[in-house]
Amino acid sequence: MKRIAAILLLLAGLSAYAQGAGAGRAGSAGAASPQAASSDRTAAVSALQKYIRQQESGGYLKGAVVGLYAADASGRAVVSHGEGLRLVPASNLKLVTTGCALTAFGEDFRFRTGLSYSGSIGPDGTLEGDVYIEGGGDPTIGSGDGISLSADALFWKWKQLLRKAGISRIHGRIIGDGSLWEGPLEHASWNYDDIGTYYGTGASALCFYRNRVDVQVAAGPLGEPVQASFTYPQLPWMHWENCSVSGPAGSGNSLYLFTTDISVNAQLRGSFALDRAPKTERFSNKYGAMTCARAFWKNLLDTGWEVSGGYADICAGSVRSSTEAVRSSTEAASGGSVAGGAVAGSGSAEGSAEDAGPAAGSAAGAATSAAGSGSAVASPSANSAAPSVEFVPGGAAASASERTSVGESVSPTLRDIVRETNVNSDNFYAEALYRAMGEAATGIALYDSCRVAQNEVILGLGLDLGGISFCDGSGLSRMNGVSARWMVAFLEKMRGDAAFVSSLPAPGEGTLVGILSSHPARSSFRMKSGSMSGVLCYSGYILDP
């Protein structure tokens, strides 16, 4: 790994000055003597501090609270300004979350999802009992990103595990068990209008598609509801209410979904301008375990399996079953596919996909999803869509001793998950890592326990807890606080971790698209951005070229 030349929390100010005032001199810097280089650095730091003061008094930093700190590889401060102020880090907090997770678990760690069954298997391969999907916190299940298996490929592996156990049909339910992580999905301090967004969805021990739902939206007539179709994944138990309005041209997009895990009612609020092109919005799905169970159940049916009991999850220690209609094995073999109460033909492609393995299964599964999309909700212009299925009590869940394991699937490595988290500033992955640390250290994944677990890692790195107050993993809470000096100290502790340093994006990558992309030293920057209304942060490293 390249030697780190500087550790900093000031890239925005430093680079703005370098591009505006000093970029033209970069070519001659390499030939300068040590004395000249030192003099140049002193002059540059002095100019930077002057620039910051000017911006605070009458420029773009007027009225702002600013904390800057940079240190060289020896730990010597290069520049400091308000370095002890405790400020909101926004997504810069992901650096702490991912660094602590790598320290606690190691870069080769993988989340594990178990598959088990209750009851017994008959001579003809019929399971008289339920299949359990046992969530272990893997945030990548059906996520759709480049580091994980497609949902169809993963489900193919799960079906292979069932076959190896001698199961060919299921007279019971597919039960999603996310009980490893109990408690609220979100931190109590998150903004109310954030918790229904795709970036405000909470992490669960068993999830699917990052616990989000896609909604196709388009403006209707002025003053009328926005046309909205909830397309993927289908959540037929939800009661969608469309309270949104098609706004005048120029009014923008302020659509929010207000939803919670304690009710199946959700409201789409806000406006969508007439001059906006139709688009796919992504919102929060609070039923990760149920959604995963339904997705696997539907995949089983679409590939010729018989599952007589539908799907369910576990809520407060008891099974919560769905009343969604199930098909007989004869109907499944004929190729009909239940999509939230609407029948869409899947044809023989699904049967052949089952035999061909995960690659073919992925393509066929995508076709099936497209065929069923939108049909489970209502007419796009409807103001309300009642659920086509309900939740009903399903009795007690089988205990661990009453289940028989058939195997497990594993996530990508933590190294890959951390890079995805930092490059794309993935809130969902960050929250999953935070909750995983809490559960691993304390046996509890509540946010207070997660903070205790992370603080122990921080203390183990030789850092104190002064100058910080952390309460979530993604930085979405405005109750998070950290000083520039402390963040640089943390980065210094993590600079020997190659997986961590390489997880930070370079200019032009991920959330840094368009930032410092023309800077002559851009290849040396590795940094994380963080922003929310009224907050802008950058933290990272400058590496030797």
Order of alpha helices (4+ residues) and beta strands (2+ residues): beta-alpha-alpha-beta-beta-alpha-beta-beta-beta-beta-alpha-beta-beta-beta-beta-beta-beta-beta-beta-beta-beta-alpha-beta-beta-alpha-beta-beta-alpha-alpha-beta-beta-beta-alpha-alpha-alpha-beta-beta-alpha-alpha-beta-beta
